């Protein structure tokens, strides 16, 4: 007979299950769908979990049941417990005593309804650590990272404008809003989310009464769908439109016509009411083809700022900043300048990649006590450098770069429109697709709006013919190829 552990101890095992799910699904997906799941008990092989709404229960059962069951079976097996099934239940509302006070045995950690700002919410998912959230009128936002402040943001030529705009927005809340909405876009790992978190922290530090809400687009969708399911859509709208500053991250993931329409109404209401909106995405508003033209226009009507890839100097600064943070914890941690230069030269994708390299090097020095030499570092990050081999260029990459370079939307490039301003970028895109990818002519045609191979062949020959006497076109192609290969 296996060793029986108390439900309290089983809750600790569930924490390991939660950590495993977080690692498998990623932070945003995990917090969107599992952030409010609570462990109840494990009895008779049935793992009992509770959630706050019927919609969330139905979603987890239909989309994540097998994943939860498999992860739970593996982790509880280590404590000689068997998980034969998983049962999700909807939690009962908070009990209220006759005195009108909330029963402390069921009272959640955080502000009472009507409070605003950033709160600490405890959960079995964070292994005892506290997650930070913005919350307003019981509407809980996405988690905030306490490390993501303006003081911790390293600036350089590629991100200085975005940083200055974010600081200006944070400092001018409640006054004349100069940039509304503020729209920040970049590739992954370049600091968009850091700046949104920094704005939230800074605003609430300056004014504890400020009504701030930070949401990922996925959390916005989940909350809106939940409101529809519970017939509470009007209350949802009123709550959102009563805040002072709304921060939406990962805008590219906002899906569903009804959800987009509601976001559009909310966006218009807040801006017209002189309330600040900040949006972050991996592409410019004009390239969000899933959104309607009116919303793209409204998002682009404020200040649109792009964070460019980090250059060598900025990568070096980021590395020194992260290394100094480690040195503050452990003065014995020493990294020589030649190692920093090596890392800055080889790791060019994102700030997250640089953070990961420093963490690896620090962990290696802790576990082995060996000096941090250039040879040792090269071995430690060898898998990261392998990814630096010339990457396979995709047609999506070509469409993105062409769209940005010529200032036309991806939708126009793929459309039937025959304007000169659209035909040239389209033909250049087809030429580059044939030159830089292994795709066949019919396949290129399909990816460029369903055209046949003869159209693609005509475009390629047209560009080849013009190259001999068109210096501007040659220069454009040179720039575009460098952008695609970098």
HELIX and SHEET records of a PDB file:
HELIX    1   1 UNK A    7  UNK A   25  1                                  19    
HELIX    2   2 UNK A   27  UNK A   34  1                                   8    
HELIX    3   3 UNK A   54  UNK A   77  1                                  24    
HELIX    4   4 UNK A  124  UNK A  126  5                                   3    
HELIX    5   5 UNK A  160  UNK A  171  1                                  12    
HELIX    6   6 UNK A  192  UNK A  206  1                                  15    
HELIX    7   7 UNK A  217  UNK A  229  1                                  13    
HELIX    8   8 UNK A  233  UNK A  240  1                                   8    
HELIX    9   9 UNK A  251  UNK A  253  5                                   3    
HELIX   10  10 UNK A  257  UNK A  272  1                                  16    
HELIX   11  11 UNK A  285  UNK A  287  5                                   3    
HELIX   12  12 UNK A  293  UNK A  299  1                                   7    
HELIX   13  13 UNK A  312  UNK A  329  1                                  18    
HELIX   14  14 UNK A  337  UNK A  346  1                                  10    
HELIX   15  15 UNK A  351  UNK A  368  1                                  18    
HELIX   16  16 UNK A  374  UNK A  380  1                                   7    
HELIX   17  17 UNK A  382  UNK A  386  1                                   5    
HELIX   18  18 UNK A  395  UNK A  406  1                                  12    
HELIX   19  19 UNK A  410  UNK A  414  1                                   5    
HELIX   20  20 UNK A  420  UNK A  436  1                                  17    
HELIX   21  21 UNK A  441  UNK A  447  1                                   7    
HELIX   22  22 UNK A  453  UNK A  467  1                                  15    
HELIX   23  23 UNK A  471  UNK A  485  1                                  15    
SHEET    1   A 3 UNK A  38  UNK A  43  0                                        
SHEET    2   A 3 UNK A  46  UNK A  51 -1                                        
SHEET    3   A 3 UNK A  85  UNK A  90  1                                        
SHEET    1   B 3 UNK A 118  UNK A 122  0                                        
SHEET    2   B 3 UNK A 130  UNK A 136 -1                                        
SHEET    3   B 3 UNK A 139  UNK A 144 -1                                        
SHEET    1   C 5 UNK A 212  UNK A 216  0                                        
SHEET    2   C 5 UNK A 245  UNK A 249  1                                        
SHEET    3   C 5 UNK A 276  UNK A 281  1                                        
SHEET    4   C 5 UNK A 182  UNK A 185  1                                        
SHEET    5   C 5 UNK A 303  UNK A 306  1                                        
END                                                                             
